[in-house]
């Protein structure tokens, strides 16, 4: 029978190859726990990062935490949820979709007078 250490090392070998997106980890936590305060979510992400570093020696995600008065914060995530007291499952994916739509809408479309100008 394999020891706990051997099983853990085997699992770590497959998990440590890649890091996850902080958005995916946040959405996973929200899907398991439901709506929560943004402060609680930031702290849970901090603990997830710490546990993954302790068990695998590798970060779960590449984002850096900042020490704020209310606790550890990842600024990139904060920028998505600022002005929100709590978030629900799907919140971050929806925010990213909104940003992508806004970015696409702000891209310079071809001027209307040049469309079809090469046709005679």
ZANU-357433 format. One line per field, with one value per residue: chain; residue number from 1; x, z, y of N, C-alpha, C in turn; residue in one letter. Coordinates in nm, 2 decimals, always signed. Layout:
N
chain: A / ...
n: NUM / ...
n_u: X / ...
n_w: Z / ...
n_v: Y / ...
ca_u: X / ...
ca_w: Z / ...
ca_v: Y / ...
c_u: X / ...
c_w: Z / ...
c_v: Y / ...
res: a / ...
***
This chain:
120
chain: A / A / A / A / A / A / A / A / A / A / A / A / A / A / A / A / A / A / A / A / A / A / A / A / A / A / A / A / A / A / A / A / A / A / A / A / A / A / A / A / A / A / A / A / A / A / A / A / A / A / A / A / A / A / A / A / A / A / A / A / A / A / A / A / A / A / A / A / A / A / A / A / A / A / A / A / A / A / A / A / A / A / A / A / A / A / A / A / A / A / A / A / A / A / A / A / A / A / A / A / A / A / A / A / A / A / A / A / A / A / A / A / A / A / A / A / A / A / A / A
n: 1 / 2 / 3 / 4 / 5 / 6 / 7 / 8 / 9 / 10 / 11 / 12 / 13 / 14 / 15 / 16 / 17 / 18 / 19 / 20 / 21 / 22 / 23 / 24 / 25 / 26 / 27 / 28 / 29 / 30 / 31 / 32 / 33 / 34 / 35 / 36 / 37 / 38 / 39 / 40 / 41 / 42 / 43 / 44 / 45 / 46 / 47 / 48 / 49 / 50 / 51 / 52 / 53 / 54 / 55 / 56 / 57 / 58 / 59 / 60 / 61 / 62 / 63 / 64 / 65 / 66 / 67 / 68 / 69 / 70 / 71 / 72 / 73 / 74 / 75 / 76 / 77 / 78 / 79 / 80 / 81 / 82 / 83 / 84 / 85 / 86 / 87 / 88 / 89 / 90 / 91 / 92 / 93 / 94 / 95 / 96 / 97 / 98 / 99 / 100 / 101 / 102 / 103 / 104 / 105 / 106 / 107 / 108 / 109 / 110 / 111 / 112 / 113 / 114 / 115 / 116 / 117 / 118 / 119 / 120
n_u: +0.08 / +0.07 / +0.23 / +0.10 / +0.26 / +0.38 / +0.15 / +0.07 / +0.29 / +0.28 / +0.04 / +0.10 / +0.29 / +0.15 / -0.02 / +0.15 / +0.25 / +0.12 / -0.02 / -0.32 / -0.58 / -0.65 / -0.91 / -1.05 / -1.01 / -1.13 / -1.40 / -1.44 / -1.44 / -1.66 / -1.86 / -1.87 / -1.92 / -2.11 / -2.27 / -2.06 / -1.88 / -1.66 / -1.43 / -1.40 / -1.37 / -1.12 / -0.95 / -0.98 / -0.87 / -0.61 / -0.54 / -0.58 / -0.37 / -0.15 / -0.17 / -0.14 / +0.12 / +0.26 / +0.21 / +0.28 / +0.50 / +0.47 / +0.31 / -0.05 / -0.18 / -0.06 / -0.07 / +0.01 / -0.02 / -0.12 / -0.05 / -0.31 / -0.50 / -0.73 / -0.67 / -0.51 / -0.49 / -0.55 / -0.47 / -0.56 / -0.79 / -0.94 / -0.99 / -1.19 / -1.40 / -1.44 / -1.64 / -1.83 / -1.99 / -2.04 / -2.01 / -2.13 / -2.16 / -2.04 / -2.00 / -1.74 / -1.68 / -1.88 / -1.81 / -1.57 / -1.66 / -1.82 / -1.61 / -1.47 / -1.66 / -1.69 / -1.43 / -1.42 / -1.62 / -1.50 / -1.30 / -1.15 / -1.36 / -1.38 / -1.38 / -1.70 / -1.72 / -1.52 / -1.57 / -1.64 / -1.54 / -1.36 / -1.49 / -1.65
n_w: +0.00 / -0.09 / +0.07 / +0.24 / +0.18 / -0.07 / -0.24 / -0.22 / -0.33 / -0.59 / -0.68 / -0.66 / -0.86 / -1.10 / -1.06 / -1.03 / -1.27 / -1.41 / -1.36 / -1.22 / -1.32 / -1.14 / -1.15 / -1.22 / -0.99 / -0.80 / -0.90 / -0.87 / -0.59 / -0.53 / -0.66 / -0.49 / -0.24 / -0.26 / -0.26 / -0.13 / +0.08 / -0.07 / +0.07 / +0.22 / +0.01 / -0.10 / +0.11 / +0.14 / -0.10 / -0.06 / +0.15 / +0.00 / -0.19 / -0.01 / +0.10 / -0.13 / -0.20 / +0.02 / +0.01 / -0.25 / -0.33 / -0.53 / -0.68 / -0.68 / -0.85 / -1.05 / -0.96 / -0.74 / -0.39 / -0.21 / +0.09 / +0.25 / +0.46 / +0.54 / +0.50 / +0.30 / -0.05 / -0.40 / -0.65 / -0.92 / -0.91 / -0.73 / -0.89 / -1.05 / -0.88 / -0.73 / -0.55 / -0.50 / -0.24 / -0.20 / -0.39 / -0.63 / -0.77 / -1.10 / -1.13 / -1.19 / -1.44 / -1.59 / -1.57 / -1.71 / -1.96 / -2.01 / -2.02 / -2.24 / -2.44 / -2.44 / -2.51 / -2.77 / -2.89 / -2.88 / -3.05 / -3.35 / -3.62 / -3.97 / -4.18 / -4.30 / -4.56 / -4.71 / -4.73 / -4.97 / -5.16 / -5.35 / -5.54 / -5.85
n_v: -0.12 / +0.22 / +0.50 / +0.79 / +1.01 / +0.94 / +0.92 / +1.19 / +1.32 / +1.22 / +1.32 / +1.59 / +1.62 / +1.62 / +1.83 / +2.06 / +2.14 / +2.34 / +2.67 / +2.80 / +3.03 / +3.32 / +3.41 / +3.18 / +3.02 / +3.18 / +3.18 / +2.90 / +2.88 / +3.04 / +2.89 / +2.67 / +2.76 / +2.96 / +3.29 / +3.55 / +3.78 / +4.02 / +4.07 / +3.84 / +3.65 / +3.74 / +3.68 / +3.40 / +3.32 / +3.39 / +3.21 / +2.97 / +3.00 / +2.99 / +2.73 / +2.58 / +2.65 / +2.55 / +2.27 / +2.19 / +2.35 / +2.53 / +2.81 / +2.85 / +3.03 / +3.30 / +3.57 / +3.84 / +3.91 / +4.20 / +4.38 / +4.51 / +4.73 / +4.60 / +4.33 / +4.07 / +4.14 / +4.09 / +4.29 / +4.29 / +4.14 / +4.28 / +4.51 / +4.42 / +4.37 / +4.60 / +4.84 / +4.66 / +4.48 / +4.21 / +3.91 / +3.68 / +3.34 / +3.32 / +3.60 / +3.71 / +3.59 / +3.71 / +3.98 / +3.98 / +3.91 / +4.14 / +4.33 / +4.24 / +4.28 / +4.55 / +4.63 / +4.53 / +4.68 / +4.93 / +4.92 / +5.04 / +5.05 / +4.98 / +5.26 / +5.38 / +5.49 / +5.36 / +5.10 / +4.86 / +5.03 / +4.95 / +4.82 / +4.83
ca_u: +0.00 / +0.15 / +0.22 / +0.03 / +0.36 / +0.39 / +0.03 / +0.07 / +0.39 / +0.23 / -0.06 / +0.17 / +0.37 / +0.06 / -0.08 / +0.24 / +0.29 / +0.06 / -0.09 / -0.46 / -0.62 / -0.72 / -1.05 / -1.10 / -1.01 / -1.24 / -1.53 / -1.46 / -1.48 / -1.80 / -1.95 / -1.88 / -1.97 / -2.22 / -2.24 / -1.98 / -1.82 / -1.54 / -1.32 / -1.39 / -1.31 / -0.98 / -0.88 / -0.98 / -0.77 / -0.48 / -0.52 / -0.56 / -0.23 / -0.06 / -0.18 / -0.08 / +0.27 / +0.31 / +0.20 / +0.35 / +0.61 / +0.44 / +0.19 / -0.17 / -0.19 / +0.06 / -0.10 / +0.07 / -0.10 / -0.07 / -0.10 / -0.40 / -0.55 / -0.84 / -0.62 / -0.44 / -0.57 / -0.49 / -0.53 / -0.63 / -0.92 / -1.01 / -1.04 / -1.31 / -1.51 / -1.45 / -1.77 / -1.93 / -1.97 / -2.04 / -2.01 / -2.20 / -2.10 / -2.05 / -1.97 / -1.61 / -1.69 / -1.96 / -1.73 / -1.47 / -1.74 / -1.85 / -1.49 / -1.43 / -1.75 / -1.65 / -1.31 / -1.45 / -1.70 / -1.42 / -1.20 / -1.18 / -1.42 / -1.34 / -1.47 / -1.81 / -1.70 / -1.42 / -1.63 / -1.69 / -1.48 / -1.28 / -1.59 / -1.70
ca_w: +0.00 / -0.10 / +0.18 / +0.21 / +0.11 / -0.21 / -0.31 / -0.23 / -0.43 / -0.72 / -0.72 / -0.68 / -0.99 / -1.20 / -1.03 / -1.02 / -1.40 / -1.46 / -1.26 / -1.26 / -1.33 / -1.01 / -1.18 / -1.22 / -0.85 / -0.73 / -0.94 / -0.81 / -0.45 / -0.53 / -0.69 / -0.38 / -0.11 / -0.29 / -0.25 / -0.02 / +0.07 / -0.15 / +0.16 / +0.25 / -0.10 / -0.11 / +0.22 / +0.10 / -0.21 / +0.01 / +0.21 / -0.11 / -0.24 / +0.09 / +0.11 / -0.25 / -0.19 / +0.13 / -0.04 / -0.38 / -0.35 / -0.65 / -0.66 / -0.75 / -0.95 / -1.06 / -0.90 / -0.61 / -0.29 / -0.14 / +0.23 / +0.27 / +0.60 / +0.57 / +0.47 / +0.17 / -0.17 / -0.53 / -0.71 / -1.04 / -0.88 / -0.67 / -0.99 / -1.11 / -0.79 / -0.65 / -0.53 / -0.46 / -0.11 / -0.21 / -0.52 / -0.65 / -0.87 / -1.23 / -1.13 / -1.25 / -1.58 / -1.65 / -1.57 / -1.81 / -2.09 / -2.03 / -2.06 / -2.38 / -2.53 / -2.44 / -2.58 / -2.91 / -2.94 / -2.89 / -3.16 / -3.47 / -3.73 / -4.10 / -4.22 / -4.39 / -4.70 / -4.77 / -4.75 / -5.10 / -5.25 / -5.46 / -5.64 / -5.95
ca_v: +0.00 / +0.34 / +0.59 / +0.92 / +1.10 / +0.90 / +0.96 / +1.33 / +1.36 / +1.18 / +1.42 / +1.72 / +1.62 / +1.65 / +1.96 / +2.17 / +2.17 / +2.46 / +2.75 / +2.83 / +3.17 / +3.36 / +3.42 / +3.04 / +2.98 / +3.26 / +3.12 / +2.77 / +2.90 / +3.09 / +2.78 / +2.57 / +2.83 / +3.06 / +3.43 / +3.58 / +3.92 / +4.03 / +4.06 / +3.69 / +3.59 / +3.77 / +3.60 / +3.26 / +3.31 / +3.40 / +3.08 / +2.87 / +3.02 / +2.95 / +2.59 / +2.52 / +2.67 / +2.46 / +2.13 / +2.16 / +2.43 / +2.61 / +2.89 / +2.81 / +3.13 / +3.39 / +3.70 / +3.88 / +3.97 / +4.32 / +4.39 / +4.62 / +4.74 / +4.50 / +4.20 / +4.05 / +4.17 / +4.08 / +4.42 / +4.26 / +4.09 / +4.40 / +4.60 / +4.37 / +4.37 / +4.72 / +4.89 / +4.55 / +4.43 / +4.07 / +3.85 / +3.55 / +3.26 / +3.38 / +3.74 / +3.74 / +3.56 / +3.81 / +4.10 / +3.96 / +3.92 / +4.28 / +4.40 / +4.20 / +4.34 / +4.70 / +4.64 / +4.51 / +4.80 / +5.05 / +4.90 / +5.12 / +4.98 / +5.04 / +5.38 / +5.34 / +5.53 / +5.28 / +4.97 / +4.84 / +5.13 / +4.89 / +4.76 / +4.93
c_u: +0.09 / +0.13 / +0.15 / +0.13 / +0.37 / +0.27 / +0.03 / +0.17 / +0.35 / +0.13 / +0.00 / +0.24 / +0.27 / +0.00 / +0.02 / +0.29 / +0.24 / +0.00 / -0.23 / -0.47 / -0.68 / -0.87 / -1.12 / -1.11 / -1.12 / -1.38 / -1.55 / -1.50 / -1.62 / -1.90 / -1.97 / -1.95 / -2.08 / -2.17 / -2.16 / -1.93 / -1.69 / -1.42 / -1.29 / -1.32 / -1.16 / -0.90 / -0.88 / -0.88 / -0.63 / -0.45 / -0.50 / -0.41 / -0.13 / -0.06 / -0.11 / +0.07 / +0.33 / +0.31 / +0.28 / +0.48 / +0.59 / +0.32 / +0.07 / -0.20 / -0.08 / +0.04 / -0.03 / -0.03 / -0.04 / -0.13 / -0.18 / -0.44 / -0.65 / -0.79 / -0.55 / -0.54 / -0.49 / -0.56 / -0.61 / -0.77 / -1.01 / -1.07 / -1.16 / -1.43 / -1.52 / -1.59 / -1.88 / -1.89 / -1.97 / -2.05 / -2.07 / -2.13 / -2.13 / -2.02 / -1.85 / -1.62 / -1.77 / -1.89 / -1.63 / -1.54 / -1.77 / -1.73 / -1.45 / -1.53 / -1.72 / -1.53 / -1.33 / -1.53 / -1.61 / -1.31 / -1.24 / -1.24 / -1.37 / -1.43 / -1.57 / -1.78 / -1.60 / -1.47 / -1.69 / -1.63 / -1.41 / -1.37 / -1.63 / -1.83
c_w: +0.00 / +0.03 / +0.14 / +0.14 / -0.03 / -0.29 / -0.33 / -0.33 / -0.57 / -0.77 / -0.74 / -0.81 / -1.10 / -1.18 / -1.05 / -1.16 / -1.45 / -1.34 / -1.31 / -1.27 / -1.20 / -1.03 / -1.17 / -1.07 / -0.78 / -0.77 / -0.88 / -0.66 / -0.44 / -0.56 / -0.58 / -0.26 / -0.14 / -0.27 / -0.12 / -0.03 / -0.01 / -0.06 / +0.20 / +0.13 / -0.12 / +0.00 / +0.19 / -0.01 / -0.16 / +0.08 / +0.11 / -0.17 / -0.14 / +0.10 / -0.01 / -0.25 / -0.09 / +0.08 / -0.16 / -0.40 / -0.47 / -0.62 / -0.73 / -0.86 / -0.94 / -1.00 / -0.77 / -0.52 / -0.24 / +0.00 / +0.24 / +0.42 / +0.64 / +0.54 / +0.34 / +0.05 / -0.30 / -0.61 / -0.84 / -1.02 / -0.82 / -0.78 / -1.06 / -1.01 / -0.70 / -0.66 / -0.51 / -0.32 / -0.11 / -0.36 / -0.52 / -0.76 / -1.01 / -1.24 / -1.21 / -1.40 / -1.65 / -1.67 / -1.69 / -1.95 / -2.12 / -2.08 / -2.20 / -2.48 / -2.55 / -2.52 / -2.73 / -2.97 / -2.95 / -2.99 / -3.28 / -3.58 / -3.86 / -4.13 / -4.32 / -4.53 / -4.77 / -4.80 / -4.89 / -5.20 / -5.37 / -5.56 / -5.73 / -6.00
c_v: +0.12 / +0.43 / +0.72 / +1.01 / +1.07 / +0.94 / +1.11 / +1.38 / +1.33 / +1.28 / +1.55 / +1.73 / +1.66 / +1.79 / +2.08 / +2.21 / +2.31 / +2.54 / +2.78 / +2.98 / +3.20 / +3.37 / +3.28 / +2.99 / +3.05 / +3.21 / +2.98 / +2.79 / +2.95 / +2.98 / +2.68 / +2.64 / +2.92 / +3.20 / +3.46 / +3.73 / +3.91 / +4.02 / +3.91 / +3.62 / +3.61 / +3.69 / +3.45 / +3.23 / +3.31 / +3.27 / +2.97 / +2.88 / +2.96 / +2.80 / +2.52 / +2.53 / +2.57 / +2.31 / +2.10 / +2.24 / +2.53 / +2.69 / +2.83 / +2.90 / +3.23 / +3.53 / +3.72 / +3.94 / +4.10 / +4.32 / +4.52 / +4.62 / +4.63 / +4.35 / +4.19 / +4.07 / +4.15 / +4.20 / +4.39 / +4.22 / +4.20 / +4.49 / +4.55 / +4.38 / +4.50 / +4.78 / +4.78 / +4.50 / +4.27 / +4.03 / +3.72 / +3.47 / +3.32 / +3.53 / +3.78 / +3.71 / +3.66 / +3.94 / +4.10 / +3.97 / +4.07 / +4.36 / +4.37 / +4.27 / +4.49 / +4.72 / +4.63 / +4.62 / +4.92 / +5.04 / +4.98 / +5.04 / +5.05 / +5.15 / +5.33 / +5.37 / +5.44 / +5.14 / +4.96 / +4.95 / +5.07 / +4.83 / +4.87 / +4.90
res: x / x / x / x / x / x / x / x / x / x / x / x / x / x / x / x / x / x / x / x / x / x / x / x / x / x / x / x / x / x / x / x / x / x / x / x / x / x / x / x / x / x / x / x / x / x / x / x / x / x / x / x / x / x / x / x / x / x / x / x / x / x / x / x / x / x / x / x / x / x / x / x / x / x / x / x / x / x / x / x / x / x / x / x / x / x / x / x / x / x / x / x / x / x / x / x / x / x / x / x / x / x / x / x / x / x / x / x / x / x / x / x / x / x / x / x / x / x / x / x
***
